[in-house]
Amino acid sequence: MVHKLLLLTRENQHYQTLLQQLALPELTLLDDSPTAIREADIWLAEPALAAPLLPLAAKLQWLQSTFAGVDKLLTPKSRQDYQLTNIKGIFGPLMSEYVFGYLLAHCRQQQRYRQQQQQALWSPGEYNSLQGKQMLLLGTGSIGCHIATTAQHFGMKTIGLNRSGKSIMPFAQIITESQLTLALAAADVVVNTLPASAATTEILNRERLNCLKQRALLFNVGRGNAIDLEALSELLLSRPDITAILDVFPQEPLPANHRLWQQTNAFITPHISAPSFPTQVVEIFADNYQRWRQHHSLKYLVDFSRGY
């Protein structure tokens, strides 16, 4: 049976070239015309581009997202009569680079010494180390596990939050949401890697954010819905000792008039902590396509009820 693949990405030409090189059997690549949208039974798509076109997808059976986050496809009125898979297993190293790039720069006071260099000023500052620091990771999936492994290399203690409370390597301790407030008060570094779902919406609310310990660093590399952004902005104004490194937001782009842009203890990046590289995405798609042809279970299936 010949399958028809629709590409819906901002890099369609790149994806098309990679797929043509693979020459996957019984797979025809379609353009993005209205006819193709109706005829394709497989989509390789960015969630935001796919979402408005789903009502027209008469023959859709499987959608392979090019991103890890698929919340755009999981609204209450979205279709659920197809198999949805996302991308996993490739973002851990990229997220670790992002988190520890900022963490080491902060710990070793790189910004301070750069400013002193411009003044030809020789003035050693307070020495800080990551050794012995406590990192709390919200989420113990592949990304959280990779960051925790990196943290261990620096001598940090890693605590993970998940729904089950079951221990998982490489975390020294696992907690559930009922223990989150106490864990936040003890953590030197907090990293959110949670997916977007009803259960994770503003899991870091005003009350919990106010529990952050002195000089804590807060990273959000998961989804923007996890943090009460207005409460965080107010906290950063009243607690200059706290630093927030934010890559994701409830509304993207972050509005230009949002006060977070001007707050010196906030670092804002435009959702770039772990980009999806087409070569890696196509490798995952090709593996899943072979599974699809052989009627095997697809990897990285999204549970519509859970949202991930």
C-alpha positions in Angstrom: 0.0 0.0 0.0 1.3 3.4 -0.9 1.2 6.0 1.8 0.9 9.8 1.2 3.0 12.1 3.3 2.2 15.8 3.9 5.0 18.1 5.0 3.9 21.1 7.1 7.1 22.7 8.4 9.0 26.0 7.9 11.8 23.9 6.4 9.8 21.8 3.9 12.5 21.9 1.3 15.1 20.6 3.7 12.8 17.8 4.9 11.9 16.9 1.4 15.6 16.6 0.4 16.3 14.4 3.4 13.3 12.1 2.8 14.1 11.8 -0.9 17.6 10.6 0.0 16.2 7.9 2.3 13.8 6.7 -0.5 11.4 5.2 2.0 9.4 2.4 0.4 5.8 3.0 -0.6 5.8 6.6 0.5 4.8 9.5 -1.8 5.5 13.1 -0.8 2.7 15.6 -1.4 2.7 19.3 -1.6 0.7 21.4 0.8 -2.3 22.1 -1.5 -5.8 21.7 -0.3 -6.1 18.4 -2.2 -2.9 17.1 -0.5 -4.2 18.0 2.9 -7.4 16.0 2.3 -5.5 13.0 0.7 -2.5 12.5 3.0 -2.7 9.7 5.5 0.5 10.7 7.2 1.7 14.1 8.3 5.1 15.3 9.3 4.3 18.6 10.8 4.9 21.4 13.2 2.0 21.4 15.7 1.1 25.1 15.2 0.9 24.7 11.4 -1.0 21.5 11.6 -3.6 22.5 14.2 -5.8 24.8 12.0 -5.8 22.3 9.1 -6.8 19.1 11.0 -10.5 19.5 10.3 -9.6 19.2 6.6 -7.5 16.0 7.0 -10.1 13.5 5.8 -7.6 10.6 5.6 -5.2 11.3 8.4 -4.1 8.3 10.4 -0.8 9.3 11.9 0.8 12.7 12.6 4.5 12.8 13.4 5.2 16.1 15.2 8.6 17.7 14.5 8.6 19.1 18.0 8.5 17.6 21.5 5.7 19.9 22.6 2.3 19.1 21.0 0.0 21.2 23.1 -1.3 23.1 20.0 -2.9 19.8 19.0 -4.4 19.0 22.4 -7.0 21.7 22.9 -10.4 20.5 24.2 -12.0 20.6 20.8 -9.1 19.0 18.9 -9.4 15.8 17.0 -8.2 12.6 18.6 -9.1 10.0 15.9 -5.5 9.5 14.8 -2.1 8.5 16.2 0.1 11.4 17.3 3.8 11.0 18.0 6.3 13.6 19.1 10.1 13.9 19.2 12.0 12.5 22.2 15.5 11.4 23.0 17.4 14.2 21.1 16.8 17.3 23.3 18.6 16.2 26.5 22.1 17.2 25.4 20.8 20.5 24.0 18.9 21.4 27.1 21.9 20.5 29.2 24.1 22.9 27.2 21.6 25.7 27.6 21.1 25.2 31.4 24.7 24.7 32.3 25.9 27.4 29.9 23.9 30.0 31.9 24.5 28.2 35.3 28.2 28.2 34.9 28.3 31.8 33.6 26.3 32.9 36.7 28.3 30.8 39.2 31.6 32.0 37.9 30.5 35.6 37.6 31.4 36.0 33.9 29.4 39.1 33.4 31.1 40.8 36.4 34.6 40.0 35.1 33.7 41.1 31.6 32.7 44.5 32.9 35.8 44.7 35.0 38.0 43.9 32.0 36.5 46.9 30.2 37.7 49.0 33.1 41.1 47.3 33.4 40.0 46.5 37.0 41.6 43.5 38.8 39.2 42.7 41.6 38.5 39.0 42.5 34.9 38.5 43.5 33.2 35.9 45.7 34.1 32.4 44.7 31.1 30.1 43.9 31.0 26.4 42.9 28.2 24.1 41.8 29.6 21.3 44.0 27.2 20.5 46.8 24.4 22.6 45.3 20.9 21.1 45.1 19.0 21.0 41.8 15.3 20.4 41.6 14.1 19.2 38.2 10.3 19.3 37.5 10.0 16.4 35.2 12.0 13.1 35.1 11.6 12.3 31.4 14.5 12.0 29.0 15.4 15.7 29.2 15.2 15.8 33.0 17.3 12.7 33.2 20.0 14.1 30.9 20.2 17.4 32.8 20.4 15.4 36.1 23.3 13.3 34.8 25.1 16.4 33.8 24.5 17.9 37.2 26.0 14.9 38.9 29.2 15.5 36.9 29.5 18.9 38.7 28.9 17.3 42.1 25.3 18.5 42.5 22.5 16.7 44.3 19.5 16.1 42.0 15.9 15.8 43.1 13.2 15.1 40.5 9.5 15.6 40.6 7.1 13.3 38.8 3.5 12.0 39.2 4.3 8.5 40.5 7.0 9.3 43.1 8.8 6.2 41.9 12.6 6.4 42.1 14.4 6.7 38.8 18.1 7.0 37.9 20.1 9.2 38.0 18.1 11.2 40.6 19.1 11.0 44.2 15.5 11.6 45.3 12.1 11.7 43.7 9.2 13.7 45.1 5.5 14.3 44.1 3.6 17.5 43.9 2.6 17.3 47.6 6.3 17.7 48.5 7.0 20.5 46.0 6.8 23.5 48.4 9.4 22.1 50.7 11.7 21.1 47.8 11.5 24.5 46.3 12.6 26.1 49.6 15.7 23.9 49.7 16.8 24.0 46.0 19.6 26.2 44.8 18.6 25.6 41.2 15.1 24.8 39.9 14.6 23.6 36.3 11.2 23.1 34.7 11.1 20.5 31.9 7.4 19.5 32.2 5.1 19.2 29.2 2.0 21.4 28.9 -1.1 19.8 30.4 -3.9 20.8 32.7 -2.0 19.3 35.6 1.2 21.4 35.0 -0.5 24.7 34.4 1.0 27.2 36.9 2.4 24.4 39.0 4.8 27.2 40.0 2.1 29.6 41.3 2.6 32.7 43.4 2.6 30.8 46.7 5.3 28.3 45.5 7.4 30.9 43.8 7.5 32.8 47.1 9.1 29.8 48.7 12.3 30.0 46.6 15.4 30.2 48.7 17.8 33.1 48.8 19.9 33.4 45.6 18.0 30.6 43.8 18.1 30.2 40.0 15.0 29.3 38.2 15.0 27.9 34.6 12.0 27.3 32.4 12.9 25.2 29.4 9.7 23.1 29.4 6.5 24.9 28.6 5.4 28.5 29.4 2.2 27.5 31.1 4.1 26.0 34.1 4.8 29.4 35.7 2.6 32.2 36.9 4.4 34.8 34.9 3.0 37.9 36.6 3.7 36.4 40.0 7.3 35.7 38.9 7.8 39.2 37.6 6.6 40.7 40.9 8.9 38.3 42.8 11.9 39.3 40.7 11.2 42.9 41.5 11.0 42.3 45.2 13.8 39.7 45.4 16.8 40.9 43.3 18.8 37.9 44.7 16.7 35.5 42.6 17.6 35.0 38.9 15.2 33.6 36.3 16.3 32.2 32.9 13.3 31.8 30.7 13.1 30.3 27.2 9.4 29.6 27.0 6.3 31.7 27.7 2.5 31.4 27.8 2.4 33.8 24.9 5.1 33.7 22.3 6.7 36.0 21.3 6.7 37.5 24.8 4.9 40.9 24.3 7.3 43.8 23.9 5.7 45.7 26.6 6.1 43.0 29.2 8.1 44.3 32.2 10.2 41.1 32.3 12.2 42.4 29.3 13.5 45.2 31.5 14.2 43.2 34.7 18.0 42.8 35.2 17.6 39.5 37.1 15.6 37.9 34.2 17.3 36.4 31.1 15.0 35.9 28.2 15.7 33.8 25.1 13.3 33.2 22.2 12.5 29.4 22.6 15.9 28.3 21.4 17.1 26.0 24.2 16.7 22.9 22.1 15.8 23.3 18.4 14.5 20.4 16.4 17.1 19.6 13.8 15.6 18.1 10.6 18.2 15.4 10.3 17.3 14.0 13.7 13.6 14.4 13.2 13.7 12.5 9.9 15.7 9.7 11.6 12.9 9.3 14.1 10.2 9.6 11.4 11.9 7.0 9.2 12.1 4.5 12.1 8.5 5.1 13.0 7.4 4.7 9.3 9.0 1.3 9.2 7.1 0.4 12.3 3.9 1.8 10.7 4.3 -0.4 7.6 4.9 -3.5 9.8 1.9 -2.7 12.0 4.0 -2.3 15.0 3.5 0.2 17.9 4.9 3.6 17.1 7.5 5.2 19.3 6.8 8.3 21.3 3.0 8.0 21.1 1.2 10.9 22.8 -1.6 10.0 25.2 -4.4 12.5 24.4 -5.9 12.2 27.9 -2.6 13.0 29.6 -1.4 15.6 27.1 2.1 14.0 26.6 
